[in-house]
Amino acid sequence: MKVLIFGASGFIGFPAAQALVRAGHIVYGQTRSQAKAQLLKTEESMIDSTFIPIVCEPDSDAWHSLLPTLDAVIEALGGAATKQVVAASVREAVASAAQQFRPSHAPKLTYIYTSGCWVHGDNRSEIVTDTTPITKPVDLVAWRPDQEQAVIKHPALNGIVVRPVMLYGKSGSIFTSVFKRASEDRKVTWPGTPGGKLSLVHADDLADLYVRMTECAAIAGGKIFDAGNDVLEDLDAFLRKLSQIAGLEGKYEYVKPTNAFEVAVSATVLARPYLGRALLGWQPKKIGLTDGLEIYYESYLASMAETKNN
């Protein structure tokens, strides 16, 4: 298969690109800078003819020539509320180019849009699944449910939506800030109040789901997949262990959220996804965040050291 990934150098897009290459597919990776394109090529798995970086803005026409023979497009640009216009414009640019350049007999181009679990809102007492109706999304992403519906109901695209829960692993992802405070400021803090739960997925497990959605697009089309581990993790247990690993005697504290992002981070989403498992045979395999915290914290420290050295 031939797949174009928007945001191929990002925390979600890069592992997805690696996984697709390992699975034998040809990946075109959009990135905004030549430096990031070169960084992608430093990965052993990417130094062959099956990964082709494309340096351009997502809304440019540099990728239009690929549309006639593409099997799928993955939008993994990430982002918060400022990405609303970008999400819509990229989707419609892909649809317009597909209608213009693809042969009339070609199947609908598969388009996978990356949303997120915060559309479920903050709820500490009710389990949510892939098909739970969205009623009170977190303010930061209140625009996303409409974008999701525009994707899965699109007349010109075979739309699929994936909602990752909170990502961990690699350089830290959403946990970068708490890791940084522990290592540099010598304190562990988290926005919100005690008693929360963490719905989590490792970046590599999420990447495997992208491969399965791409390969099984005929089945996955028109559906929304929540992406998370089988087991929720205790927030207090995570913070306590991080404090111990960082040499802070298990001490941690909660702070009042100061912006929309911190309000979103403080939300508890009791996600129990099932569609990926039932339809695509997807099963997360990575060790959990708290159980493997020594590994993940050390990985973060190593990535920061490498960044400073470069």
C-alpha positions as CSV (number, residue, x, y, z in Angstrom):
1,M,0.0,0.0,0.0
2,K,1.0,3.6,-0.5
3,V,0.3,5.9,2.5
4,L,0.7,9.7,2.9
5,I,1.1,10.8,6.6
6,F,0.6,14.4,7.5
7,G,2.8,15.1,10.6
8,A,5.2,12.2,10.0
9,S,7.9,13.7,12.3
10,G,5.5,14.1,15.2
11,F,5.0,12.0,18.3
12,I,2.1,10.1,16.7
13,G,3.0,10.3,13.0
14,F,6.6,9.1,13.4
15,P,5.8,5.8,15.1
16,A,3.0,5.2,12.7
17,A,5.3,5.8,9.7
18,Q,7.9,3.3,11.2
19,A,5.2,0.7,11.8
20,L,3.8,1.0,8.2
21,V,7.3,0.8,6.8
22,R,8.0,-2.4,8.9
23,A,4.8,-3.8,7.6
24,G,6.1,-3.5,4.1
25,H,4.1,-0.4,2.9
26,I,5.4,2.7,1.0
27,V,5.1,5.8,3.2
28,Y,5.3,9.4,2.1
29,G,5.9,11.5,5.2
30,Q,5.0,15.2,5.2
31,T,7.1,17.4,7.5
32,R,7.6,21.1,7.6
33,S,11.4,21.3,7.7
34,Q,14.4,19.8,5.9
35,A,16.0,19.3,9.3
36,K,13.1,17.0,10.4
37,A,13.2,15.2,7.1
38,Q,16.8,14.4,7.7
39,L,16.0,13.3,11.3
40,L,13.5,10.8,9.9
41,K,16.2,9.4,7.7
42,T,18.5,8.8,10.6
43,E,16.2,6.0,11.7
44,E,17.5,2.7,10.3
45,S,14.0,1.5,9.4
46,M,13.5,4.6,7.3
47,I,16.6,4.4,5.2
48,D,15.2,2.6,2.1
49,S,13.0,3.2,-0.8
50,T,9.8,2.6,1.2
51,F,9.9,5.9,3.1
52,I,9.9,9.2,1.2
53,P,9.9,12.5,3.1
54,I,8.0,15.4,1.7
55,V,9.0,18.8,3.0
56,C,6.1,21.2,2.7
57,E,3.2,22.8,4.6
58,P,0.1,20.5,4.9
59,D,-2.0,23.0,2.9
60,S,0.5,23.2,0.0
61,D,0.0,21.3,-3.3
62,A,3.4,19.5,-3.1
63,W,1.7,16.2,-2.4
64,H,-1.1,16.4,-4.9
65,S,0.8,14.4,-7.5
66,L,0.7,11.4,-5.1
67,L,-3.1,11.2,-5.0
68,P,-3.7,9.1,-8.2
69,T,-2.0,6.0,-6.7
70,L,-2.4,6.5,-2.9
71,D,-4.3,3.9,-0.8
72,A,-4.6,6.0,2.3
73,V,-3.9,9.4,4.0
74,I,-3.3,9.7,7.7
75,E,-3.7,13.1,9.3
76,A,-1.6,13.1,12.5
77,L,-0.9,16.8,12.9
78,G,-2.1,16.8,16.5
79,G,-2.8,20.0,18.2
80,A,-5.4,21.8,20.3
81,A,-8.2,24.3,19.5
82,T,-6.0,26.3,17.1
83,K,-6.0,23.3,14.8
84,Q,-9.7,23.5,14.0
85,V,-9.2,25.4,10.7
86,V,-6.2,23.3,9.8
87,A,-8.1,20.0,10.3
88,A,-10.9,21.1,8.1
89,S,-8.7,22.6,5.4
90,V,-6.4,19.6,5.1
91,R,-9.4,17.2,4.9
92,E,-11.1,19.2,2.2
93,A,-7.8,19.7,0.3
94,V,-7.3,15.9,0.2
95,A,-10.9,15.4,-0.9
96,S,-10.7,18.0,-3.6
97,A,-7.4,16.7,-4.9
98,A,-8.7,13.1,-4.9
99,Q,-11.7,14.0,-6.9
100,Q,-9.5,16.0,-9.4
101,F,-6.6,13.6,-9.8
102,R,-7.8,10.0,-9.1
103,P,-9.2,7.9,-11.9
104,S,-13.0,7.7,-12.0
105,H,-12.9,3.9,-11.3
106,A,-10.7,4.3,-8.2
107,P,-12.2,3.4,-4.8
108,K,-12.7,6.2,-2.3
109,L,-9.4,7.3,-0.8
110,T,-9.1,6.2,2.8
111,Y,-8.7,9.2,5.2
112,I,-7.7,8.6,8.8
113,Y,-8.2,11.6,11.1
114,T,-6.5,11.7,14.5
115,S,-8.8,13.1,17.2
116,G,-8.5,12.4,20.9
117,C,-10.2,11.0,24.0
118,W,-10.9,14.4,25.5
119,V,-14.0,14.6,23.4
120,H,-15.5,12.3,26.0
121,G,-15.1,15.0,28.6
122,D,-14.3,14.8,32.3
123,N,-16.2,12.0,34.0
124,R,-14.9,10.0,37.0
125,S,-17.9,7.8,37.4
126,E,-19.0,6.6,34.0
127,I,-17.2,4.2,31.6
128,V,-17.1,5.4,27.9
129,T,-16.5,3.4,24.8
130,D,-15.9,4.0,21.1
131,T,-19.7,4.3,20.5
132,T,-20.7,6.3,23.6
133,P,-22.5,9.5,22.4
134,I,-20.4,12.7,22.9
135,T,-22.3,15.2,25.1
136,K,-19.8,17.3,27.1
137,P,-16.3,17.4,25.4
138,V,-13.5,19.3,27.2
139,D,-13.6,22.9,26.1
140,L,-10.1,22.7,24.5
141,V,-11.5,20.2,21.9
142,A,-15.2,21.1,21.8
143,W,-14.8,21.6,18.0
144,R,-13.6,18.1,17.4
145,P,-16.9,16.1,17.4
146,D,-18.1,18.0,14.3
147,Q,-14.7,17.3,12.6
148,E,-15.1,13.6,13.4
149,Q,-18.6,13.5,11.8
150,A,-17.4,15.4,8.8
151,V,-14.7,12.7,8.3
152,I,-16.8,9.6,8.7
153,K,-19.7,11.0,6.7
154,H,-17.6,12.5,3.9
155,P,-19.1,11.8,0.4
156,A,-15.7,11.7,-1.3
157,L,-13.5,9.9,1.3
158,N,-13.5,6.6,3.1
159,G,-13.3,8.3,6.5
160,I,-12.0,6.8,9.7
161,V,-11.4,8.5,13.0
162,V,-9.0,7.4,15.8
163,R,-9.2,8.9,19.3
164,P,-6.0,8.1,21.2
165,V,-6.2,8.4,25.0
166,M,-3.1,9.9,26.7
167,L,0.1,8.8,25.1
168,Y,3.2,7.7,26.9
169,G,6.7,6.3,26.0
170,K,9.5,7.5,23.7
171,S,10.4,11.1,24.7
172,G,7.5,11.5,27.1
173,S,4.7,12.9,25.0
174,I,2.0,14.5,27.3
175,F,4.0,13.5,30.3
176,T,7.0,15.6,29.2
177,S,6.0,18.5,31.4
178,V,5.7,16.5,34.6
179,F,9.0,14.6,33.9
180,K,10.7,18.0,33.3
181,R,9.5,19.4,36.6
182,A,10.7,16.3,38.4
183,S,14.1,16.4,36.8
184,E,14.8,20.1,36.6
185,D,12.5,21.8,39.2
186,R,12.8,18.9,41.6
187,K,9.1,18.7,42.3
188,V,6.2,16.6,41.0
189,T,2.9,18.5,40.3
190,W,-0.2,17.7,38.4
191,P,-3.1,20.0,37.5
192,G,-6.5,19.0,39.1
193,T,-7.5,17.1,42.2
194,P,-6.6,13.7,43.8
195,G,-8.4,10.5,42.9
196,G,-8.1,10.6,39.1
197,K,-7.5,7.7,36.7
198,L,-5.3,7.7,33.6
199,S,-6.5,6.2,30.3
200,L,-3.3,5.4,28.4
201,V,-1.8,4.0,25.3
202,H,1.9,3.6,24.3
203,A,2.9,5.3,21.0
204,D,4.0,2.0,19.5
205,D,0.7,0.3,20.3
206,L,-1.1,3.2,18.7
207,A,1.1,2.9,15.7
208,D,0.0,-0.7,15.3
209,L,-3.6,0.4,15.3
210,Y,-2.9,2.8,12.4
211,V,-1.4,-0.1,10.4
212,R,-4.5,-2.2,11.1
213,M,-6.9,0.6,10.2
214,T,-5.0,1.3,7.0
215,E,-4.9,-2.4,6.0
216,C,-8.5,-3.1,7.0
217,A,-10.0,0.2,5.7
218,A,-12.8,-1.6,3.9
219,I,-14.0,-2.8,7.4
220,A,-13.0,0.3,9.4
221,G,-14.4,2.9,7.0
222,G,-17.1,5.1,8.5
223,K,-16.2,4.2,12.1
224,I,-14.6,5.9,15.1
225,F,-12.0,4.0,17.2
226,D,-11.0,4.9,20.7
227,A,-7.4,3.7,21.3
228,G,-6.4,2.8,24.8
229,N,-5.0,0.1,27.1
230,D,-7.2,-2.5,28.7
231,V,-6.5,-1.2,32.3
232,L,-6.9,2.3,33.7
233,E,-4.0,3.5,35.9
234,D,-4.2,5.3,39.2
235,L,-3.0,8.9,38.9
236,D,-1.8,9.1,42.5
237,A,0.1,5.9,42.2
238,F,1.9,7.3,39.1
239,L,2.8,10.6,40.7
240,R,4.0,8.9,43.9
241,K,6.3,6.5,42.0
242,L,7.6,9.3,39.7
243,S,8.6,11.2,42.9
244,Q,10.3,8.2,44.3
245,I,12.3,7.5,41.1
246,A,13.3,11.2,40.9
247,G,14.6,11.1,44.4
248,L,11.9,13.3,45.9
249,E,10.8,10.8,48.6
250,G,7.4,10.1,47.1
251,K,6.1,13.7,47.6
252,Y,3.8,15.3,45.0
253,E,1.1,17.9,44.9
254,Y,-1.9,19.0,42.8
255,V,-2.1,22.5,41.5
256,K,-5.0,24.5,40.1
257,P,-5.2,24.4,36.3
258,T,-4.1,27.8,34.8
259,N,-5.1,27.3,31.1
260,A,-7.4,25.2,28.9
261,F,-4.7,22.6,28.2
262,E,-4.2,22.0,31.9
263,V,-7.9,21.7,32.4
264,A,-8.0,19.0,29.7
265,V,-5.0,17.2,31.3
266,S,-6.8,17.2,34.6
267,A,-9.8,15.4,33.1
268,T,-10.4,11.7,34.0
269,V,-11.7,9.7,31.0
270,L,-12.7,6.2,31.9
271,A,-12.2,4.8,28.4
272,R,-12.8,1.1,27.6
273,P,-12.3,0.8,23.8
274,Y,-13.6,-2.3,22.1
275,L,-13.9,-1.7,18.3
276,G,-10.2,-2.0,17.5
277,R,-10.1,-5.3,19.3
278,A,-13.3,-6.7,17.9
279,L,-13.0,-5.6,14.3
280,L,-9.2,-5.4,13.7
281,G,-7.7,-7.8,16.3
282,W,-5.7,-4.9,17.9
283,Q,-4.3,-5.5,21.3
284,P,-1.9,-3.2,23.2
285,K,1.2,-5.0,24.3
286,K,3.6,-2.5,25.9
287,I,4.2,-2.4,29.7
288,G,2.0,0.2,31.4
289,L,3.2,3.6,32.4
290,T,3.4,3.1,36.1
291,D,4.8,-0.4,35.9
292,G,7.5,0.6,33.4
293,L,8.0,4.1,34.8
294,E,11.8,3.6,35.4
295,I,12.1,2.8,31.7
296,Y,10.0,5.7,30.5
297,Y,11.5,8.3,32.8
298,E,15.0,7.2,31.8
299,S,14.1,7.4,28.1
300,Y,12.9,10.9,28.6
301,L,16.1,12.0,30.3
302,A,18.2,10.4,27.6
303,S,16.2,12.2,24.9
304,M,16.6,15.5,26.6
305,A,20.4,14.9,26.9
306,E,20.6,14.1,23.2
307,T,18.7,17.2,22.3
308,K,21.1,19.4,24.3
309,N,24.1,17.7,22.8
310,N,22.8,18.3,19.3
